[in-house]
Amino acid sequence: MDRSKGYALMFLLGAFIAGGALGFSADRAIRGGHGRDMRGPRAYRQRLAEELNLNPQQRTSVDSLLEQKHRQIVTLYKPMKPQLDSIAILVRVVGDSTHAQIKRLLNSDQQVKLDKMRAAARRDLAERRGGDTATGGDRPPGPQQY
C-alpha cells in the first residue's frame, strides 16, 4: 500500500514538472519571441500599430474592431459564467491539494522555493490576463480584451 502511494506521488510530481515544462514551452512558442513588456490588450494593440505601421485612422478603426470583438465574446461567455466560476474554484482546490502533497515530499528549503515558484506563476498568470497581480491570478477563466 505504501509503495503504491509512493508511485502515485512520484507520478503526480512528474506530471507537475512535465506540465510546467510544457506550459513554459507553449507560452514561449505562442508569444513568438515577444518580451514580457508586450503583454495584455494594450500591448497587443500597440504591437499591431507598430508592426503594421498603422496610420491614426487605421489605428482607430482597428481599436474599434477589437472593442467590438471583445463585447461579442463577453456576450458569448455570459451564459457560461456560473459554470466557469464553479470550475475555476474546483481547479483551485485540486491545485492546492496537489501543491500540499508535493510540499510534503520536500525539505524546508525546497518548500520555500516551491512556494516562491507558485507565487511567481500566479503573478505571471494575472499579468497575462491583464488583472491585478495582487490577487494571485484568482480571476476565473473568461474572455480577455484584445
ZAVOVEX-514435 format. One record per residue: residue number from 0; x, y, z of N, C-alpha, C, O in turn. Coordinates in steps of 0.02 Angstrom, whole numbers, plus 50000, padded with zeros to 5 digits. Layout:
// residues N
@num: NUM&nx: X&ny: Y&nz: Z&cax: X&cay: Y&caz: Z&cx: X&cy: Y&cz: Z&ox: X&oy: Y&oz: Z;
...
// end
This chain:
// residues 146
@num: 0&nx: 50041&ny: 49940&nz: 50000&cax: 50000&cay: 50000&caz: 50000&cx: 50043&cy: 50063&cz: 50000&ox: 50031&oy: 50110&oz: 49962;
@num: 1&nx: 50096&ny: 50063&nz: 50044&cax: 50140&cay: 50121&caz: 50046&cx: 50177&cy: 50130&cz: 49981&ox: 50191&oy: 50186&oz: 49959;
@num: 2&nx: 50194&ny: 50073&nz: 49949&cax: 50230&cay: 50076&caz: 49886&cx: 50186&cy: 50109&cz: 49832&ox: 50211&oy: 50150&oz: 49793;
@num: 3&nx: 50122&ny: 50092&nz: 49830&cax: 50078&cay: 50122&caz: 49780&cx: 50068&cy: 50197&cz: 49793&ox: 50061&oy: 50235&oz: 49746;
@num: 4&nx: 50067&ny: 50217&nz: 49856&cax: 50062&cay: 50288&caz: 49872&cx: 50125&cy: 50324&cz: 49847&ox: 50121&oy: 50380&oz: 49821;
@num: 5&nx: 50182&ny: 50292&nz: 49857&cax: 50245&cay: 50322&caz: 49833&cx: 50244&cy: 50330&cz: 49758&ox: 50265&oy: 50381&oz: 49731;
@num: 6&nx: 50220&ny: 50278&nz: 49723&cax: 50216&cay: 50283&caz: 49650&cx: 50167&cy: 50338&cz: 49629&ox: 50181&oy: 50376&oz: 49582;
@num: 7&nx: 50112&ny: 50343&nz: 49663&cax: 50063&cay: 50394&caz: 49647&cx: 50092&cy: 50464&cz: 49658&ox: 50082&oy: 50508&oz: 49616;
@num: 8&nx: 50128&ny: 50474&nz: 49712&cax: 50159&cay: 50539&caz: 49725&cx: 50213&cy: 50554&cz: 49673&ox: 50219&oy: 50611&oz: 49650;
@num: 9&nx: 50251&ny: 50504&nz: 49655&cax: 50302&cay: 50515&caz: 49603&cx: 50270&cy: 50532&cz: 49536&ox: 50294&oy: 50574&oz: 49499;
@num: 10&nx: 50214&ny: 50498&nz: 49521&cax: 50177&cay: 50514&caz: 49460&cx: 50152&cy: 50586&cz: 49461&ox: 50158&oy: 50622&oz: 49412;
@num: 11&nx: 50123&ny: 50606&nz: 49518&cax: 50098&cay: 50675&caz: 49524&cx: 50154&cy: 50726&cz: 49516&ox: 50146&oy: 50776&oz: 49482;
@num: 12&nx: 50211&ny: 50712&nz: 49548&cax: 50268&cay: 50757&caz: 49542&cx: 50291&cy: 50760&cz: 49469&ox: 50306&oy: 50814&oz: 49443;
@num: 13&nx: 50296&ny: 50702&nz: 49437&cax: 50316&cay: 50700&caz: 49367&cx: 50267&cy: 50738&cz: 49323&ox: 50287&oy: 50775&oz: 49278;
@num: 14&nx: 50203&ny: 50729&nz: 49335&cax: 50152&cay: 50764&caz: 49297&cx: 50157&cy: 50840&cz: 49308&ox: 50149&oy: 50879&oz: 49261;
@num: 15&nx: 50169&ny: 50859&nz: 49370&cax: 50177&cay: 50930&caz: 49386&cx: 50236&cy: 50961&cz: 49348&ox: 50231&oy: 51014&oz: 49318;
@num: 16&nx: 50292&ny: 50926&nz: 49349&cax: 50352&cay: 50951&caz: 49315&cx: 50342&cy: 50952&cz: 49239&ox: 50359&oy: 51001&oz: 49206;
@num: 17&nx: 50314&ny: 50897&nz: 49212&cax: 50302&cay: 50894&caz: 49140&cx: 50253&cy: 50949&cz: 49119&ox: 50263&oy: 50981&oz: 49067;
@num: 18&nx: 50200&ny: 50959&nz: 49158&cax: 50152&cay: 51012&caz: 49142&cx: 50183&cy: 51081&cz: 49143&ox: 50169&oy: 51122&oz: 49100;
@num: 19&nx: 50226&ny: 51092&nz: 49192&cax: 50261&cay: 51157&caz: 49195&cx: 50305&cy: 51168&cz: 49135&ox: 50307&oy: 51222&oz: 49106;
@num: 20&nx: 50342&ny: 51115&nz: 49117&cax: 50387&cay: 51121&caz: 49059&cx: 50348&cy: 51132&cz: 48995&ox: 50366&oy: 51174&oz: 48953;
@num: 21&nx: 50293&ny: 51095&nz: 48986&cax: 50252&cay: 51104&caz: 48927&cx: 50220&cy: 51173&cz: 48925&ox: 50218&oy: 51205&oz: 48872;
@num: 22&nx: 50196&ny: 51196&nz: 48982&cax: 50165&cay: 51262&caz: 48985&cx: 50215&cy: 51317&cz: 48969&ox: 50200&oy: 51364&oz: 48933;
@num: 23&nx: 50275&ny: 51310&nz: 48996&cax: 50328&cay: 51359&caz: 48982&cx: 50345&cy: 51359&cz: 48908&ox: 50350&oy: 51413&oz: 48877;
@num: 24&nx: 50353&ny: 51300&nz: 48879&cax: 50370&cay: 51295&caz: 48808&cx: 50315&cy: 51323&cz: 48764&ox: 50328&oy: 51359&oz: 48716;
@num: 25&nx: 50253&ny: 51305&nz: 48780&cax: 50197&cay: 51330&caz: 48740&cx: 50191&cy: 51406&cz: 48745&ox: 50177&oy: 51439&oz: 48695;
@num: 26&nx: 50202&ny: 51433&nz: 48804&cax: 50199&cay: 51505&caz: 48813&cx: 50251&cy: 51540&cz: 48769&ox: 50236&oy: 51590&oz: 48736;
@num: 27&nx: 50311&ny: 51513&nz: 48769&cax: 50365&cay: 51543&caz: 48728&cx: 50348&cy: 51536&cz: 48654&ox: 50360&oy: 51583&oz: 48615;
@num: 28&nx: 50322&ny: 51479&nz: 48634&cax: 50307&cay: 51468&caz: 48563&cx: 50250&cy: 51513&cz: 48539&ox: 50253&oy: 51541&oz: 48485;
@num: 29&nx: 50199&ny: 51520&nz: 48580&cax: 50141&cay: 51561&caz: 48561&cx: 50160&cy: 51635&cz: 48557&ox: 50138&oy: 51670&oz: 48512;
@num: 30&nx: 50199&ny: 51657&nz: 48605&cax: 50218&cay: 51728&caz: 48606&cx: 50265&cy: 51745&cz: 48549&ox: 50271&oy: 51804&oz: 48530;
@num: 31&nx: 50298&ny: 51696&nz: 48521&cax: 50340&cay: 51708&caz: 48462&cx: 50397&cy: 51756&cz: 48475&ox: 50414&oy: 51796&oz: 48431;
@num: 32&nx: 50427&ny: 51753&nz: 48533&cax: 50486&cay: 51794&caz: 48546&cx: 50471&cy: 51864&cz: 48572&ox: 50518&oy: 51902&oz: 48582;
@num: 33&nx: 50409&ny: 51882&nz: 48583&cax: 50395&cay: 51948&caz: 48610&cx: 50411&cy: 51948&cz: 48685&ox: 50397&oy: 51900&oz: 48720;
@num: 34&nx: 50441&ny: 52001&nz: 48707&cax: 50463&cay: 52005&caz: 48777&cx: 50406&cy: 52013&cz: 48826&ox: 50348&oy: 52022&oz: 48807;
@num: 35&nx: 50423&ny: 52011&nz: 48890&cax: 50374&cay: 52017&caz: 48943&cx: 50340&cy: 52086&cz: 48943&ox: 50285&oy: 52093&oz: 48969;
@num: 36&nx: 50372&ny: 52135&nz: 48913&cax: 50343&cay: 52202&caz: 48912&cx: 50286&cy: 52207&cz: 48861&ox: 50251&oy: 52258&oz: 48860;
@num: 37&nx: 50275&ny: 52156&nz: 48820&cax: 50223&cay: 52158&caz: 48770&cx: 50167&cy: 52109&cz: 48788&ox: 50157&oy: 52060&oz: 48752;
@num: 38&nx: 50132&ny: 52122&nz: 48842&cax: 50077&cay: 52079&caz: 48864&cx: 50014&cy: 52119&cz: 48871&ox: 50015&oy: 52180&oz: 48882;
@num: 39&nx: 49958&ny: 52084&nz: 48865&cax: 49894&cay: 52114&caz: 48879&cx: 49864&cy: 52150&cz: 48820&ox: 49896&oy: 52157&oz: 48768;
@num: 40&nx: 49802&ny: 52173&nz: 48829&cax: 49765&cay: 52205&caz: 48774&cx: 49799&cy: 52267&cz: 48746&ox: 49804&oy: 52275&oz: 48685;
@num: 41&nx: 49821&ny: 52311&nz: 48789&cax: 49852&cay: 52373&caz: 48765&cx: 49917&cy: 52358&cz: 48728&ox: 49932&oy: 52388&oz: 48677;
@num: 42&nx: 49956&ny: 52311&nz: 48755&cax: 50019&cay: 52293&caz: 48723&cx: 50006&cy: 52262&cz: 48655&ox: 50043&oy: 52275&oz: 48607;
@num: 43&nx: 49954&ny: 52220&nz: 48650&cax: 49937&cay: 52189&caz: 48586&cx: 49918&cy: 52243&cz: 48535&ox: 49941&oy: 52241&oz: 48478;
@num: 44&nx: 49877&ny: 52290&nz: 48555&cax: 49858&cay: 52345&caz: 48509&cx: 49918&cy: 52387&cz: 48489&ox: 49925&oy: 52407&oz: 48431;
@num: 45&nx: 49961&ny: 52400&nz: 48538&cax: 50021&cay: 52438&caz: 48523&cx: 50066&cy: 52401&cz: 48474&ox: 50092&oy: 52431&oz: 48427;
@num: 46&nx: 50074&ny: 52336&nz: 48485&cax: 50116&cay: 52296&caz: 48441&cx: 50086&cy: 52294&cz: 48370&ox: 50123&oy: 52300&oz: 48321;
@num: 47&nx: 50020&ny: 52287&nz: 48365&cax: 49988&cay: 52289&caz: 48299&cx: 50003&cy: 52355&cz: 48264&ox: 50023&oy: 52357&oz: 48206;
@num: 48&nx: 49993&ny: 52409&nz: 48301&cax: 50003&cay: 52476&caz: 48271&cx: 50075&cy: 52486&cz: 48248&ox: 50087&oy: 52513&oz: 48194;
@num: 49&nx: 50122&ny: 52463&nz: 48289&cax: 50193&cay: 52473&caz: 48271&cx: 50215&cy: 52427&cz: 48215&ox: 50246&oy: 52449&oz: 48167;
@num: 50&nx: 50199&ny: 52362&nz: 48222&cax: 50224&cay: 52314&caz: 48173&cx: 50190&cy: 52322&cz: 48105&ox: 50221&oy: 52308&oz: 48053;
@num: 51&nx: 50127&ny: 52345&nz: 48104&cax: 50092&cay: 52355&caz: 48041&cx: 50098&cy: 52427&cz: 48017&ox: 50074&oy: 52445&oz: 47964;
@num: 52&nx: 50132&ny: 52469&nz: 48058&cax: 50141&cay: 52539&caz: 48041&cx: 50074&cy: 52572&cz: 48024&ox: 50067&oy: 52603&oz: 47971;
@num: 53&nx: 50026&ny: 52565&nz: 48069&cax: 49960&cay: 52592&caz: 48058&cx: 49959&cy: 52668&cz: 48063&ox: 49992&oy: 52697&oz: 48106;
@num: 54&nx: 49922&ny: 52699&nz: 48018&cax: 49913&cay: 52771&caz: 48024&cx: 49859&cy: 52783&cz: 48076&ox: 49825&oy: 52735&oz: 48096;
@num: 55&nx: 49848&ny: 52845&nz: 48099&cax: 49800&cay: 52858&caz: 48152&cx: 49729&cy: 52834&cz: 48136&ox: 49694&oy: 52808&oz: 48179;
@num: 56&nx: 49707&ny: 52842&nz: 48074&cax: 49640&cay: 52820&caz: 48055&cx: 49635&cy: 52743&cz: 48059&ox: 49586&oy: 52717&oz: 48084;
@num: 57&nx: 49686&ny: 52708&nz: 48034&cax: 49686&cay: 52635&caz: 48037&cx: 49686&cy: 52612&cz: 48110&ox: 49652&oy: 52564&oz: 48128;
@num: 58&nx: 49726&ny: 52646&nz: 48150&cax: 49731&cay: 52627&caz: 48220&cx: 49664&cy: 52633&cz: 48255&ox: 49644&oy: 52589&oz: 48293;
@num: 59&nx: 49629&ny: 52688&nz: 48242&cax: 49563&cay: 52699&caz: 48272&cx: 49514&cy: 52645&cz: 48249&ox: 49475&oy: 52618&oz: 48289;
@num: 60&nx: 49516&ny: 52628&nz: 48185&cax: 49471&cay: 52576&caz: 48159&cx: 49487&cy: 52508&cz: 48188&ox: 49442&oy: 52471&oz: 48206;
@num: 61&nx: 49551&ny: 52491&nz: 48193&cax: 49571&cay: 52426&caz: 48221&cx: 49551&cy: 52423&cz: 48295&ox: 49524&oy: 52372&oz: 48317;
@num: 62&nx: 49562&ny: 52476&nz: 48332&cax: 49542&cay: 52478&caz: 48403&cx: 49466&cy: 52467&cz: 48409&ox: 49443&oy: 52431&oz: 48453;
@num: 63&nx: 49428&ny: 52499&nz: 48365&cax: 49356&cay: 52492&caz: 48367&cx: 49335&cy: 52420&cz: 48353&ox: 49291&oy: 52393&oz: 48386;
@num: 64&nx: 49366&ny: 52389&nz: 48304&cax: 49351&cay: 52319&caz: 48288&cx: 49369&cy: 52272&cz: 48345&ox: 49332&oy: 52225&oz: 48360;
@num: 65&nx: 49425&ny: 52285&nz: 48377&cax: 49445&cay: 52243&caz: 48434&cx: 49398&cy: 52252&cz: 48493&ox: 49383&oy: 52204&oz: 48528;
@num: 66&nx: 49374&ny: 52313&nz: 48504&cax: 49325&cay: 52325&caz: 48557&cx: 49260&cy: 52288&cz: 48541&ox: 49230&oy: 52258&oz: 48586;
@num: 67&nx: 49238&ny: 52290&nz: 48478&cax: 49178&cay: 52256&caz: 48458&cx: 49186&cy: 52181&cz: 48469&ox: 49140&oy: 52148&oz: 48493;
@num: 68&nx: 49243&ny: 52153&nz: 48450&cax: 49256&cay: 52082&caz: 48460&cx: 49252&cy: 52065&cz: 48534&ox: 49222&oy: 52014&oz: 48553;
@num: 69&nx: 49281&ny: 52107&nz: 48576&cax: 49279&cay: 52094&caz: 48648&cx: 49208&cy: 52092&cz: 48675&ox: 49189&oy: 52048&oz: 48713;
@num: 70&nx: 49167&ny: 52141&nz: 48654&cax: 49097&cay: 52143&caz: 48676&cx: 49060&cy: 52080&cz: 48654&ox: 49020&oy: 52052&oz: 48692;
@num: 71&nx: 49073&ny: 52057&nz: 48593&cax: 49040&cay: 51996&caz: 48569&cx: 49062&cy: 51935&cz: 48609&ox: 49020&oy: 51892&oz: 48625;
@num: 72&nx: 49125&ny: 51930&nz: 48625&cax: 49150&cay: 51873&caz: 48664&cx: 49121&cy: 51874&cz: 48734&ox: 49102&oy: 51822&oz: 48760;
@num: 73&nx: 49118&ny: 51933&nz: 48765&cax: 49088&cay: 51938&caz: 48832&cx: 49016&cy: 51915&cz: 48830&ox: 48993&oy: 51881&oz: 48876;
@num: 74&nx: 48980&ny: 51934&nz: 48778&cax: 48910&cay: 51912&caz: 48771&cx: 48906&cy: 51836&cz: 48764&ox: 48860&oy: 51805&oz: 48792;
@num: 75&nx: 48952&ny: 51806&nz: 48729&cax: 48952&cay: 51734&caz: 48721&cx: 48968&cy: 51698&cz: 48787&ox: 48940&oy: 51646&oz: 48802;
@num: 76&nx: 49012&ny: 51727&nz: 48826&cax: 49032&cay: 51696&caz: 48890&cx: 48979&cy: 51705&cz: 48945&ox: 48976&oy: 51664&oz: 48991;
@num: 77&nx: 48939&ny: 51756&nz: 48940&cax: 48892&cay: 51773&caz: 48994&cx: 48850&cy: 51714&cz: 49018&ox: 48847&oy: 51703&oz: 49079;
@num: 78&nx: 48818&ny: 51675&nz: 48973&cax: 48778&cay: 51619&caz: 48998&cx: 48819&cy: 51564&cz: 49033&ox: 48793&oy: 51527&oz: 49074;
@num: 79&nx: 48883&ny: 51560&nz: 49017&cax: 48925&cay: 51508&caz: 49045&cx: 48963&cy: 51529&cz: 49108&ox: 48996&oy: 51488&oz: 49140;
@num: 80&nx: 48958&ny: 51592&nz: 49126&cax: 48997&cay: 51618&caz: 49182&cx: 48988&cy: 51579&cz: 49247&ox: 49037&oy: 51564&oz: 49280;
@num: 81&nx: 48926&ny: 51562&nz: 49268&cax: 48920&cay: 51524&caz: 49330&cx: 48957&cy: 51457&cz: 49328&ox: 48989&oy: 51437&oz: 49377;
@num: 82&nx: 48953&ny: 51422&nz: 49272&cax: 48988&cay: 51358&caz: 49266&cx: 49064&cy: 51369&cz: 49268&ox: 49101&oy: 51331&oz: 49300;
@num: 83&nx: 49087&ny: 51420&nz: 49233&cax: 49159&cay: 51434&caz: 49232&cx: 49185&cy: 51453&cz: 49301&ox: 49239&oy: 51433&oz: 49321;
@num: 84&nx: 49145&ny: 51490&nz: 49338&cax: 49164&cay: 51508&caz: 49406&cx: 49170&cy: 51446&cz: 49450&ox: 49217&oy: 51439&oz: 49489;
@num: 85&nx: 49122&ny: 51400&nz: 49443&cax: 49123&cay: 51338&caz: 49482&cx: 49184&cy: 51296&cz: 49464&ox: 49217&oy: 51268&oz: 49508;
@num: 86&nx: 49198&ny: 51291&nz: 49400&cax: 49255&cay: 51252&caz: 49377&cx: 49320&cy: 51283&cz: 49403&ox: 49365&oy: 51248&oz: 49424;
@num: 87&nx: 49324&ny: 51349&nz: 49401&cax: 49385&cay: 51383&caz: 49425&cx: 49397&cy: 51369&cz: 49498&ox: 49454&oy: 51359&oz: 49519;
@num: 88&nx: 49344&ny: 51366&nz: 49537&cax: 49351&cay: 51351&caz: 49609&cx: 49376&cy: 51279&cz: 49618&ox: 49420&oy: 51267&oz: 49658;
@num: 89&nx: 49347&ny: 51233&nz: 49581&cax: 49368&cay: 51163&caz: 49586&cx: 49440&cy: 51154&cz: 49563&ox: 49477&oy: 51116&oz: 49593;
@num: 90&nx: 49459&ny: 51188&nz: 49509&cax: 49528&cay: 51184&caz: 49485&cx: 49576&cy: 51210&cz: 49539&ox: 49630&oy: 51182&oz: 49549;
@num: 91&nx: 49556&ny: 51263&nz: 49572&cax: 49597&cay: 51292&caz: 49626&cx: 49605&cy: 51242&cz: 49684&ox: 49660&oy: 51235&oz: 49711;
@num: 92&nx: 49551&ny: 51208&nz: 49703&cax: 49553&cay: 51159&caz: 49757&cx: 49600&cy: 51101&cz: 49738&ox: 49641&oy: 51080&oz: 49779;
@num: 93&nx: 49594&ny: 51076&nz: 49677&cax: 49638&cay: 51022&caz: 49655&cx: 49711&cy: 51045&cz: 49654&ox: 49756&oy: 51009&oz: 49676;
@num: 94&nx: 49723&ny: 51105&nz: 49629&cax: 49791&cay: 51132&caz: 49628&cx: 49819&cy: 51141&cz: 49698&ox: 49878&oy: 51125&oz: 49709;
@num: 95&nx: 49779&ny: 51166&nz: 49744&cax: 49802&cay: 51174&caz: 49813&cx: 49818&cy: 51107&cz: 49846&ox: 49868&oy: 51101&oz: 49882;
@num: 96&nx: 49777&ny: 51057&nz: 49832&cax: 49788&cay: 50990&caz: 49859&cx: 49853&cy: 50960&cz: 49833&ox: 49893&oy: 50932&oz: 49871;
@num: 97&nx: 49863&ny: 50966&nz: 49768&cax: 49924&cay: 50940&caz: 49737&cx: 49986&cy: 50976&cz: 49764&ox: 50037&oy: 50944&oz: 49778;
@num: 98&nx: 49980&ny: 51041&nz: 49771&cax: 50036&cay: 51081&caz: 49798&cx: 50054&cy: 51056&cz: 49868&ox: 50113&oy: 51047&oz: 49884;
@num: 99&nx: 50004&ny: 51046&nz: 49910&cax: 50016&cay: 51022&caz: 49978&cx: 50048&cy: 50953&cz: 49978&ox: 50092&oy: 50939&oz: 50018;
@num: 100&nx: 50026&ny: 50909&nz: 49933&cax: 50054&cay: 50842&caz: 49929&cx: 50127&cy: 50844&cz: 49907&ox: 50169&oy: 50808&oz: 49934;
@num: 101&nx: 50143&ny: 50887&nz: 49860&cax: 50212&cay: 50894&caz: 49837&cx: 50255&cy: 50923&cz: 49893&ox: 50312&oy: 50901&oz: 49904;
@num: 102&nx: 50228&ny: 50973&nz: 49928&cax: 50267&cay: 51004&caz: 49983&cx: 50288&cy: 50953&cz: 50035&ox: 50342&oy: 50957&oz: 50064;
@num: 103&nx: 50244&ny: 50904&nz: 50049&cax: 50261&cay: 50853&caz: 50099&cx: 50321&cy: 50811&cz: 50078&ox: 50352&oy: 50779&oz: 50121;
@num: 104&nx: 50336&ny: 50809&nz: 50014&cax: 50394&cay: 50771&caz: 49989&cx: 50460&cy: 50809&cz: 49995&ox: 50513&oy: 50780&oz: 49987;
@num: 105&nx: 50456&ny: 50873&nz: 50010&cax: 50514&cay: 50917&caz: 50006&cx: 50541&cy: 50935&cz: 50075&ox: 50506&oy: 50932&oz: 50125;
@num: 106&nx: 50606&ny: 50954&nz: 50076&cax: 50634&cay: 50981&caz: 50137&cx: 50614&cy: 51055&cz: 50143&ox: 50583&oy: 51082&oz: 50097;
@num: 107&nx: 50630&ny: 51087&nz: 50198&cax: 50605&cay: 51155&caz: 50211&cx: 50631&cy: 51205&cz: 50159&ox: 50593&oy: 51249&oz: 50138;
@num: 108&nx: 50693&ny: 51199&nz: 50137&cax: 50719&cay: 51245&caz: 50085&cx: 50682&cy: 51236&cz: 50019&ox: 50664&oy: 51285&oz: 49986;
@num: 109&nx: 50669&ny: 51173&nz: 50001&cax: 50633&cay: 51159&caz: 49940&cx: 50561&cy: 51184&cz: 49945&ox: 50533&oy: 51208&oz: 49895;
@num: 110&nx: 50531&ny: 51179&nz: 50003&cax: 50462&cay: 51203&caz: 50012&cx: 50458&cy: 51278&cz: 50001&ox: 50411&oy: 51302&oz: 49969;
@num: 111&nx: 50507&ny: 51314&nz: 50027&cax: 50508&cay: 51387&caz: 50018&cx: 50515&cy: 51404&cz: 49943&ox: 50480&oy: 51447&oz: 49918;
@num: 112&nx: 50559&ny: 51369&nz: 49909&cax: 50569&cay: 51380&caz: 49837&cx: 50505&cy: 51364&cz: 49798&ox: 50486&oy: 51401&oz: 49753;
@num: 113&nx: 50473&ny: 51308&nz: 49815&cax: 50411&cay: 51289&caz: 49781&cx: 50357&cy: 51343&cz: 49791&ox: 50322&oy: 51361&oz: 49744;
@num: 114&nx: 50351&ny: 51368&nz: 49852&cax: 50302&cay: 51421&caz: 49865&cx: 50317&cy: 51484&cz: 49824&ox: 50271&oy: 51516&oz: 49798;
@num: 115&nx: 50381&ny: 51501&nz: 49818&cax: 50400&cay: 51559&caz: 49778&cx: 50386&cy: 51548&cz: 49704&ox: 50363&oy: 51593&oz: 49669;
@num: 116&nx: 50400&ny: 51486&nz: 49681&cax: 50385&cay: 51470&caz: 49611&cx: 50311&cy: 51476&cz: 49596&ox: 50290&oy: 51502&oz: 49545;
@num: 117&nx: 50270&ny: 51452&nz: 49643&cax: 50198&cay: 51454&caz: 49633&cx: 50173&cy: 51527&cz: 49634&ox: 50132&oy: 51546&oz: 49593;
@num: 118&nx: 50199&ny: 51566&nz: 49680&cax: 50179&cay: 51637&caz: 49683&cx: 50198&cy: 51673&cz: 49618&ox: 50159&oy: 51713&oz: 49592;
@num: 119&nx: 50258&ny: 51659&nz: 49592&cax: 50280&cay: 51691&caz: 49530&cx: 50236&cy: 51669&cz: 49471&ox: 50218&oy: 51710&oz: 49429;
@num: 120&nx: 50218&ny: 51605&nz: 49469&cax: 50174&cay: 51580&caz: 49416&cx: 50106&cy: 51614&cz: 49419&ox: 50077&oy: 51630&oz: 49367;
@num: 121&nx: 50080&ny: 51624&nz: 49479&cax: 50015&cay: 51657&caz: 49486&cx: 50019&cy: 51730&cz: 49466&ox: 49973&oy: 51757&oz: 49435;
@num: 122&nx: 50075&ny: 51763&nz: 49483&cax: 50083&cay: 51833&caz: 49461&cx: 50086&cy: 51837&cz: 49385&ox: 50054&oy: 51880&oz: 49355;
@num: 123&nx: 50123&ny: 51791&nz: 49354&cax: 50128&cay: 51790&caz: 49281&cx: 50059&cy: 51779&cz: 49249&ox: 50042&oy: 51812&oz: 49200;
@num: 124&nx: 50021&ny: 51733&nz: 49277&cax: 49954&cay: 51720&caz: 49251&cx: 49910&cy: 51782&cz: 49257&ox: 49873&oy: 51799&oz: 49211;
@num: 125&nx: 49913&ny: 51815&nz: 49314&cax: 49873&cay: 51875&caz: 49324&cx: 49893&cy: 51930&cz: 49274&ox: 49851&oy: 51965&oz: 49248;
@num: 126&nx: 49959&ny: 51936&nz: 49261&cax: 49982&cay: 51985&caz: 49213&cx: 49958&cy: 51969&cz: 49143&ox: 49937&oy: 52013&oz: 49106;
@num: 127&nx: 49961&ny: 51904&nz: 49124&cax: 49938&cay: 51884&caz: 49057&cx: 49864&cy: 51897&cz: 49049&ox: 49841&oy: 51913&oz: 48994;
@num: 128&nx: 49827&ny: 51890&nz: 49102&cax: 49755&cay: 51902&caz: 49099&cx: 49738&cy: 51976&cz: 49105&ox: 49681&oy: 51996&oz: 49098;
@num: 129&nx: 49789&ny: 52017&nz: 49117&cax: 49777&cay: 52088&caz: 49123&cx: 49746&cy: 52108&cz: 49189&ox: 49718&oy: 52163&oz: 49195;
@num: 130&nx: 49750&ny: 52064&nz: 49238&cax: 49719&cay: 52076&caz: 49303&cx: 49767&cy: 52104&cz: 49353&ox: 49824&oy: 52120&oz: 49338;
@num: 131&nx: 49742&ny: 52110&nz: 49413&cax: 49781&cay: 52135&caz: 49469&cx: 49828&cy: 52080&cz: 49493&ox: 49805&oy: 52025&oz: 49510;
@num: 132&nx: 49892&ny: 52094&nz: 49494&cax: 49941&cay: 52044&caz: 49515&cx: 49935&cy: 52028&cz: 49589&ox: 49961&oy: 51977&oz: 49611;
@num: 133&nx: 49904&ny: 52071&nz: 49628&cax: 49897&cay: 52059&caz: 49700&cx: 49849&cy: 52002&cz: 49715&ox: 49852&oy: 51972&oz: 49768;
@num: 134&nx: 49804&ny: 51987&nz: 49668&cax: 49755&cay: 51935&caz: 49680&cx: 49784&cy: 51866&cz: 49668&ox: 49752&oy: 51816&oz: 49686;
@num: 135&nx: 49842&ny: 51862&nz: 49640&cax: 49873&cay: 51797&caz: 49628&cx: 49840&cy: 51758&cz: 49572&ox: 49845&oy: 51697&oz: 49571;
@num: 136&nx: 49806&ny: 51791&nz: 49527&cax: 49776&cay: 51756&caz: 49472&cx: 49712&cy: 51720&cz: 49490&ox: 49697&oy: 51667&oz: 49462;
@num: 137&nx: 49674&ny: 51746&nz: 49538&cax: 49614&cay: 51712&caz: 49560&cx: 49554&cy: 51722&cz: 49514&ox: 49502&oy: 51692&oz: 49524;
@num: 138&nx: 49562&ny: 51763&nz: 49463&cax: 49506&cay: 51776&caz: 49418&cx: 49488&cy: 51713&cz: 49381&ox: 49532&oy: 51679&oz: 49354;
@num: 139&nx: 49424&ny: 51695&nz: 49378&cax: 49404&cay: 51636&caz: 49341&cx: 49416&cy: 51645&cz: 49266&ox: 49425&oy: 51701&oz: 49242;
@num: 140&nx: 49418&ny: 51589&nz: 49229&cax: 49430&cay: 51594&caz: 49157&cx: 49375&cy: 51634&cz: 49123&ox: 49317&oy: 51634&oz: 49145;
@num: 141&nx: 49393&ny: 51667&nz: 49071&cax: 49344&cay: 51707&caz: 49034&cx: 49380&cy: 51744&cz: 48980&ox: 49440&oy: 51734&oz: 48970;
@num: 142&nx: 49344&ny: 51786&nz: 48944&cax: 49375&cay: 51820&caz: 48887&cx: 49424&cy: 51873&cz: 48908&ox: 49415&oy: 51907&oz: 48959;
@num: 143&nx: 49477&ny: 51878&nz: 48869&cax: 49523&cay: 51934&caz: 48879&cx: 49505&cy: 51987&cz: 48828&ox: 49476&oy: 51973&oz: 48776;
@num: 144&nx: 49523&ny: 52048&nz: 48844&cax: 49508&cay: 52103&caz: 48798&cx: 49569&cy: 52115&cz: 48754&ox: 49622&oy: 52132&oz: 48779;
@num: 145&nx: 49560&ny: 52106&nz: 48688&cax: 49613&cay: 52119&caz: 48640&cx: 49588&cy: 52164&cz: 48586&ox: 49626&oy: 52182&oz: 48541;
// end
